[in-house]
């Protein structure tokens, strides 16, 4: 199937230009709500990983090749979106920005844009890491706009002082800087040398890092910058066991999925979060073997892709089909 890729811009009244990437089958302009997906990145890196062809195919390619209209978002301050004025100054000059509530508003702006573009009133959301808190926060307040909600590597209560908990020494500035070496170390945290060598091919990591760094040309060489609003939220909510959104307000179908070797958002977080979706129309919990927090860029990524795709495509429970 021939696919079309398109770069779009959506204007946020508060934050400026939001970069949006679209993939869809060539020649198709009309899609049903259950065939439209928006994907949201996490706390540190933009959306590049969603549409990089690891092993010859990206996650967005995989979804679009199934007849879907799929989008990914870079939040303001991330990736190819506009950098707020705070990022032109030293980090210590301003407080953290882009809190989860701000990010959810940005997602809402893109949801409205896509719904208007396709003449629908709802669509599906897929969140990764912090993106699960963003998409869940949005869905809890706009459940009528969300067809299905997939939460990959979900953020939740981290009061167990696990390696995923964020700790800060001193004051917290507007943004933080992350280098390539620290990123590699984080990707391989908790893995044996053999696992580290096999989980993510070196060329895949380099492809992703190069694309991610290229989207932040004003950062120091070998680094990227990320807003600290999510870190402030971690300190005020997840690290002290305080929920940032109410899962019981979500009535859309929900998938909770995580890699078994994920130390950033450990499987225990997903297991604890899952039963709190008490009003979801239906739900599923999945733990994927041999995957870390970056499973979509790893050797077992197709297990993630297929699990999420099954959730997006399957008929609701109780509906019989002849297929």
N, C-alpha and C positions, 0 to 999 in steps of 0.2 A: 504494500500500500504506500502510495506517495504521500508524504507529510509536508505541511507548510509550517515554517517557523516565522513568527512575527514579533518584533519588539515594539512595545506600546508604552505610553506614559499616561498616568492618571494624576490629576492635580488634587492634593490635599489642601484645604483652606488654611490649615495650621502649619503643615510641615513642608509644603511644596511638592515637587515632582516625585512621584512614586514610579519606579521602573517595574514593568510587568512583561513577562515573556509568555507567548502563546504558542502552542503546538496543536495541530488539528489535521484531519485527513484533507487532502487537496480536493477542492470542488464542493466542499460541504460548508454551509453557512448556518444551517438550522440544527439545533440540538435540543433534546428534551432535558429538563432539569436534572435527571439522574444520569445524564451523560456529560455534565459540565463539572469540572473539578478545579479548585484553587488550592495550591500547595504553599505552605508557609514555613520558612526557615526558622532556625533556632537563635540562640543568644549571642553567638560570636561571629559566625560566618554568614554571608548572604546566600542567595538561592542558586549559585552556580552548579552545585552538585546535582540538582534536579534534572539538568539538561546537558550533562557531559556524557559522551558516549563511551563509558567504561565497557571494555569488551565488545565495542561496536554498537552499543545501544544505551540510550539514556532512559531514566525512569519515565520522563515525559514522552519519549518515543514509544515506550511500551504501552502507556495508557492511551496515547493518541492512535496507535495502530489498532486498538480495539474499538475504534469509532468514537472516541471521546474528544471533547474540546477542553484542553488542559492548560492551566496558567500557573506561573509561579511569581511571587512577589519579593522584591527587595524593600524592606522597610526603610524609611528615611534614616540616613546615617549608615546604611549598610549597602554593600554591593554597588550597583549602578544607579541607585536612587540619589536624590539630592542630599548633600551634606549640610545639615543645619549650621548656623553661624557659629555655634559653640565649638565646632570641630576645626575652625580656623584659628582658634586660640589655644594656648596651653591648657591641658585637661583640668588643672587645678583652679583655673579662673572661673569655672562654672560648676553647678551641681549636676548630678546625674540626670539624664533625659531619656525619653522613649521608654516610659513605664509600660507595663502590660496593658493597662487601660488605653494608653495612647496607641499602642500597636493594634489593639482590637478595633479602635476607631479607624485606623488606616485600612485594616482588612475590610471593614464595613464599607469604606469608600470604594474599594476595588470590587467588592460584591455588588454594590449598586451599579457600577460601571458595566460589569460583565452581564448582569441581569438585563440591563437596558440594551446592551449590545445584542443579546440573543433573544430578547422579548420573552423572558421567563421571570418568575417571581422567587425562585429558590435554586440552590445548587449544592454541590458537595464540597466539603473542606477536608484537607489532609494537613495535619500539623506534625512537625518534627521537633522534639525536645521542647525548648521554650515555646516553639510554635504550637504545641499542644495546649499550653495555657492560654495563648492568644486566641486560638480558634475556639477553645471551650468558653472563654470569657465572652467572646462575641456571640456564640451560639446560645449561651445561657440568657442573654438579653434579646436575642433576635431569632428564636427557635423557628419562627415561621419562614425564615430565609434559608434554612439549612436542610437539605435533603438527607444527607448522611455525613457522619463525622468520624474520620479515622485519626487516631492518636498514636503516632509512632514515637517510641521512647519518651513516655509522658513524664513531665515534672509533677512532683507532689511532695508530701511531707518528708523532710529530710532531717528530722531532729535526732536521728541515730548517729550523727557525726560521721556519716559515711564519707568515702572519698569524693562523692558528688557534691557534698555541701560546700558552699562558698564562704570563705573567711577573708576578712579584710583587716589589714593593719593600717591604722592612720585614717585620714580623711579620704572620701571617695569623690573623685573628680567627674567631669562630664563624660569622659570616655576612657577606655583602656587600650593599650597596645599589646599585640600578641605577635610573636615571631615564629618563624618556620620550625625552629628546633623545639620550642615548647609545644607546638602543635603535633609534631611527630611523637614526642614523649607522651602526650595525652592520648593519642590514638593507640599507642601500644601499651598503655597502662594496664597491668594485671595479666598480660599475656606472657606465655613462655616464649623463648627465642624462636622455637619452631612455629608456634602460632602466629607470632608477629611477622614472620617471613611469609606465611601462607595466607593470612587473612586479607591483606590489602597489597596488591602488587605495587612495587615502587613506582612504576610508570603511571599508575592510576593516581597515586598520591601527588606526584609531580604535576600531572595534568590539572588536578583540582586546585592545588596550591597556586600554580601559575595563573589560572583563571580568576581565583579569588583575589590574589594580590594585584592583578592588573586592573581590577575594578576600584582600587583605592590608590591611585597614582600619587596622591599627596602624602601618603604615609612614608615613613623612613624605609629605605631599601630592605627587603626581606621581612617586612612587617605589614600588618593590617591594623586598623582601628575599629573599635566597636563601642557603641553607646553603653553607658553604665546604668541605665534605668532598670534593666533586668537584674543587675547585681543588687541594687537597692531593694527591689522586690524580694529577692532571695533572703536578704537580711531581715526584712520586715514580715515576711510571710512564711516561705517554705522552710527556712532554717529554724523557725520557732513553732512549727506545727500549726500555723494559721492558714486556713484555706483562702485562696485568692478569688475563687469563684465557687458557686454551688452546683455540683454535678446533678443534684436532683431536679434542677430547673431545665435540664436538657431532655427533650422527648424524642429527638431524632434517633435513628439507629446509630450505635456507637461500636467501633472497633478499637480495642486497646492492644497494641502490639509492641514487642520489645525483643532485643537480642539477648541471648542467655549470658553473654560475656560483657554486657553493658555495665560499666562502673560509674558512668556519669548519671544515668537514670536507671538504677538497678531494677531487675525484675520485681523485687519486693515492692517498689513504688507502684508499678503497674498492678500488681496483685492487690495492694491495699486500695487503690483507686477504683478498680473495676466494680466492686459491689455498691459503690456510692452512686452509680447511675441508676437510681431506683425507678425512674420514670421513662427511661429509654424505651422506645417501641420494641427493640430487641438489641442484643449486644453480644459481643464475642471477645474473649481474651486469648491472645496467641503469644507464645514465647518461641522465638526462632533460633534454631541451633547454630552454633558457630559464628555468632555475630556480635559486634560491639555497638557502641553508640553510633558509629558511622556505617552501619550495615548496608545502606544503599550504595556505598562505594566499595564494597567488599566482595569476596569470592562467593558468598552465599546470598548475594543481593536478590537473585531471582526468587528465593523463598519469600522474601519480603514483598516483592512486586506481585507475585501470584496471590499471596494471602490478602493483600490490600485489594487487588483487582477482583478477587472472588467476593469480597465484602461489597464492593461497589456495584457488581453486576447481578448478584443473586437475587432471586425473588424473595419477598418477605416470608417468614415462616407461615405455614398454613395455606399457602397458595399453590395449588397443583398446576403443573404445566405438562404439555405433551412433548416437550423438547427432550 
